[in-house]
Amino acid sequence: MKQLIFALLCTTLMHAAATDLATSGAPAEAPLYIPLQPPKLSAEHLGTRVLCHRPVRTGGPYMKIEQRGTTSIVHNYGHGGDGWTLAPGCVQHLIDQFHAQVDVPKEEPIVVIGAGVVGLLTAYMLHTSGHSHITVVAEQFEDLTSHKAGGFCAPTGAQESDPVKKELMHKIGIASYKFYEAVARGQKPDVDAMGAWFMHAFLMPGDQRLAAWEDDVMQKPTSVLVQFPNKKRPYQMKLYKDAIFLDTHRLMASLLLKLKSHMLSVKQRVESFDEISARCIFNCAGLGAQDLKALDDDAPMVPGQGHLIMLKNQDPYKIDYIIGFKGGSGITKDGRVVHHSVYMFPKQTLGAPETSIGVLGGTYIEDADATTPHEEQFDLMVERARYFFGQ
């Protein structure tokens, strides 16, 4: 049975890639040939298994300002797998809306609910815009989904059909890219510049995640042939030379340090807005927003389960690139749809040894929580990756 499953996985990979010269035909102009060293994927090179749950909301992020009597509540949650990619732009957009709609002095107390990337960036941007009395309230400040997340700045959500919302989300994405670009260039001295790097990203020809940014903030990709030592034929891919890798652990630590230095933090689970005495509240509670009732037009929040494996005993100078493609879908043992990807980039836990570097992914299973961990997906993910990299 296992051999059959693996054979099906290999077939899925081959169809999903459809990239070697035997199937795609020779291009009109021979692409650049690039030999790459793959990550080491034998048992002694596989580290911690990471299970995370993205805050998914039907219809995309919930970004609205609600007025309840004299209290203004700014809702910003439900980013799913685009949390890191969209966070800076979403946060700045809502702070701009808040300043335009709510007349409050800069010394007015503001409470931010949630300490993930959206919550910490909200506190950071409120502070840099002049607000002096900010408190972040959260049940937890460490080991959050924002820490566990990958780190590739690229939209992964569904394409917007509404033209107005599509244009807004495009502007938000551009603003996010520019924020991380400024971090990478050392232009935000209070954010660790090592938290964002320009890095080569190799994607399959049909992967359109970065296409919308090509005319605004990114260069057009170059067609290349990627060759791994043990693969008979190269993969035809497109190379983005100005992709941005996000060191999520380092960025979270930097934002948390900013919080501790200039703002207040309270470790507490908030179950009702009535528990907050401040007249200005920013609701960045992620999955916890399900219990904080928002406007009547809000949609349900569900966890988007993901599986990652941290790598170890690697050569950090040989895997300093981003690579990935979507590898089809399947059905879990309990009947849920699982979307497969093969991707790798050099994520590292803060303080880990130099050779404990790299993260392997990944999966997406909607509406699956910690009570249904789908542990078998880790082994299947490794099998897909070994086939892709030729191991």
N, C-alpha and C positions, 0 to 999 in steps of 0.2 A: 504493500500500500504506500509506504514512504517513497519507494522508487517511482511509483506512478505519480504521486503528488509532485515530486521533484521534476519529473519529466514535463508535467503540465506547467510548472513554474518556468522551466527553461523555455518552453514553447511560448509562454506569455512574454517573457523577456525578449525573445527573438522577434516576436511580432511588434512589441512595443518599441523596441529600438529601431528596427528596420533601417539600419544605418550603415551596414558594411557595404563595400563596393559590389559584392555579388548580387545584392538585392536592389540597391539604389541606382546602379549604373554610374559610369564615370561622369563627374560634373564637367560643365563646359570649361571652367578654369580649375586646374588642379589646386585643391586647397592645401594649406600649410600642413606639413606632417609634424606631429608633436608626440614624442615618446613620453609617457608618464609612468611613474612608479606608483603602484596601487598601495593602499593600506594593507598591513599584515592582518590576516583574518583567521589564523589558526587559534586554537583554544587558549593558548597562553597570551594571546594578544587581545582577547575580548575581556573588557572590564565590567563595570557596573551596568546592570540593566535598569533603564529608566522608564517608568510609566507616568505619563502626564495626561492631563485632561484640560483641553482648551475650552474657553467659554464661548460656545457657539449660539448665535441667535439667528433665527430665520429672517432673512431680509438684510443681514449685515449689521454693523455696529449701530447701537441706539444712541443717538446724539441729539438731545433735546434739552431745553430749559423749561422747567415746570415751576409754576408759582402756586404755593400753598399758603394763602393768607399773606403774611409778611415774610415768609421763608422762600428763598429761591433755591431750587434744587437743579443742578446741572448733571444730567445723566450722560455717561460715556462708558459703555461696556458692550460686550458681545462681539469682539473682534475675531474670535475663532483663531485660526492659524495665522492671521495677519496682525496679531497683536504688536509685535516688535516693528513690523514694517510700517504700520499705519499710526502707531502711537503718537509720535511727535506732531504729525500733521493734524490728527484728530484733536489732540489736546490744545494746540494753538488755535485751531478753528473755534473750539468751544469757549476758550478764554476770551477770544475776540468778540464772540457773540455775547458773552457774559458782560464784558465791559460796555458793549453797545446797548444792552437791554436793562441792566441792573445798575442803579446809581448807588454805589457804596464807597465810602472813604477807604483809602489804602490800609488804614489801621483797623478796619472792621474784621472781627474774628471769622476765619474760614475753616471749615472742617472738610477734609478729603477722606472719603471712606475707601479703603483698599490700598495695599502696599505693593501691588504688582507694578509692572513697567508703566501702565497708564496712570496709576495713582501717584507713583513717585515722580513721574514726569510732570504731572499736573501741579504737584507741590513745588517742584523746581521752577516751572515756568511762571507760576503765580508769584513766587519769590523774586525772580529776575524781572518781573514786570512791576515790582514795587510794593507788593502786599507784605506786611510785616508781622501778621499774627495768624500763622497757619499751623493747623494740627492735623496729623495723619492718624486715623484710627483704623486698626486692622486686627483681625484675629491672629495673623501670623506675618512676620517680616522676613523670614528666611525659608529656603527650600520651597519656593512657590513655583507655579507653572512657568512664570517669567524667568526663573533661574534655569529650569529644565529645558526650556525651548532651545531650538537649534541655533540660529544666528545668521541666516541668509536674508538680506534685505530684498525681498521680492514678493509682490502680491500673489497669494495663492487662492483667494476666494473666487467665486463665480463672477462672470462678467455682468455688470449692471445693464438692465434693459431700459430703465428710465433714463432718458438723456440728461435731465437736470442732475439727478443723483450721480450719474456716471461722470459728469464733468466735475462735480464736487469731489468725488472720491479720487479722481485723477489729480486734482489740485492738492488734495491732502497727501497723496502718495509722493508728489513732487516735493512738497514741503518737508516730508519725512526724509527723503533722500538727501535734501540739502542740509538738514540738521545733522545727519550722520556724516555727511561730507565735511561739514565744519568741524565736527569732533575729530575725524581722521586727520584733518589738516592742522590740528592743534589750535583752532580758532575759538574754542570754548574752554578756557583754562580751568573752569571749575568742574569739568567732566573729563575723566581719564581718557586721554587721546589714544591709549592702547586698547580702548574698548571698541573701536571701529577701524578697520583696515580696508584699503583698496586691495582687491584680490582677483585673480583670474577665475572666472566661472565658466565651466563647460556644460552646456545644455544641449538637448536634442533639437534638431531643426524645427520640429513642430511645437516646441515649448515657447509659448507667447507671454510668459509672465513679465518679462522685461521689455517687451516690444513697445508698449505705450510710452516708456520713458526714453526711447532712443532719440526722439526728435527734440527732447527738452533738456535732459540732464545727463544722458549717457551716450556714448559713442555706439554706432552700429556695430554688431558683432562681425567677427571674421570667421569664414568657413574653414574648418580644420579637420584633419584626420588624427584621431587620438589612438595611439597604439600602446597597449599594455603588453609586458613581456611574454605572457603565456597565452595571449589571444592570437589566433591565426590571422585574423583580419582586423583592420582598424575600424573604429566607430567614426562615422561622419557626424560631427558636432559643430556647434557654433560657440565661439569664444568671446566672452565679454571681458575686456581688460580693465574695466572700471566698475566691476561689481563691488559691493560692500559687504564684508564679513563683520558680524557683530559678536563681540565677546560678551555674551549676556551676563555671565557671572561678574566680570569686571565692571560693566556698566551699572548693574544693580548695586554693587558695592559702592561705586562712586556716587550714585544718587542717594543711597542710604546715608553715606557720610555727610552729604550736603544737608540732608534732613536733620541729622543729629546735631549738626553745627549751627543751623539757623532756624530750625523749626521744632515743634513738639511732636512726639509720637506717643500713642496710647494703644496698648495691646488689649483689644476688646472686640468681641463679636457684636456687630450692630444688627439687630433684627427689626428695628423700626426707626424711621426718621424722627419719631417723637423722642427718642433717646438723645438726640442732638439738640443742644440749646442754641447753637449758632444760627443766624438768619441766612447764612450762605453755605450751602453744602454741595460738594462735588461727589457724585456717586460713581465710583470707579471700582465697584465690588466684584466685577467679573461674574463667575458662576453664582456668587452670593447675592447678586442682584435679583435672582429669582424670588428671594424671600423679601426683598425690599420693593414693595409694589410701586410701580411707576405710573405713567399715564395709561389711560384705557386702551390706547392703540399699541401697547407694548406686546411683543411676541414672546413665546416661551423660550427659556434658556435651557440648553442641553449640553452635556459634556461631549467634546470631540476627543476620543481617546487616541493616544499616540504612543508608539513604542520606539525607543532609541537605545543604542548600546554605546557606552563610552569605550574608547579604545585605549590600549596601554602597550608599553614596550615597542613604541614606534620610532621611526626616524623623523623628527619634526621637519627637517629640511627637504624631505621627499614627498610629503603630503600637504604642502602649503598651497592648496588650491581647493576650489569648490567644484563638485561634479554631481550630476544627478539627472534622473529622468523618471517619469511616472510609468509604473509597471503594471497597469491593469487593476482589475478588481476581483474579489472572491467572496466567499461566504464563510463566516466563522462557524464554529461548532454549535453555537446557539442561534444560528440563523441570521446574524447581522451582516450587512454588507461591509467589507473591508477594502479600502483603497490602498494599493501598494505603491511604494516608491523605492528607488535605490538612490541614496545620496550620501555624500561624505564631505565634511569640511573640518578644519582643524580646531574644533572647539576644545577648550581646556578648562577644567575646574580651577578656580582661584587657589593658588598655593600648591597645586599638584606638581609632581616632578615633570621635567621638560619632556620626557618620553611618554608621559601619560597624556596623550593628545589625540584628538580625532573623535568624531561622533558619527555613528552609522545609523541611518534611518531608512525607511520609516513607514508608518501606517497611519490611517485615519479611519476610525470607527465611530460613527455618530451615535449618540445616546447610549454610550457604554461608560459606566463609572467604575470605581475601585472595587465594587462587589463582583464585577465581571472582568477580571484583568486580562483574559485571553493570552495567557503565558505562552501558548504554543507559537504565537506570532513572532517571538524573538528568534526562535530557531529557524522558522521559515524565512525571516528577514535576512538572516546570515546566509542561508542557502542561495537566496536570490543574489545577494551581494557577491558571494564567491563565484557564482557563474558569471556575473557581469564583469568582474575584475580578472577573471581567468585563474581562479585558485581552486 
